[in-house]
């Protein structure tokens, strides 16, 4: 909640990857937790909005924007704790679970909903390219569909 008031420029420090570049950034995050704690690199945050759809694809609730860290796993978005952080109405929050709902990212370039195939290993930083520029991510929670091929999926990386 405190992060909501953070100035937007704090989320996009231009000199962040000066020595490793974008290519090396993924390898740096794979380093041991001890060395990552010693690093001065502050995890990025992304303005994120959650949309909840009903079983016929109609929007039934939309959150306000919140800043979420790049290391957050997609599966965490389907937990009661996250539902409460986004102030989701209790009658909806009580029904959302990883085995009854799926998560999609709205691709800003195409307007398509892309299913996040592996919720446990997908982190927000890998979804950020689907957001608006360096800006907002829109994630959609929907009840599970019967068909496996109803939506294009994002492969786990």
Buried (B, 14 or more C-beta within 10 A) or exposed (E): EEEEEEEEEEBEEEEEBEEEEEEEEEEBBEEEEEEBEEEEEEEBBBBBBBBBBEEEEEEEBEBEBBBBBBEBBBBBBBBEEBBEBBEBEEEBBEEBEBEEBBBBBBBBEEEEBBBBBBBEEBBBBBBBEBBEEEBBBBBBBBBEEEEEEBBEBBEEE
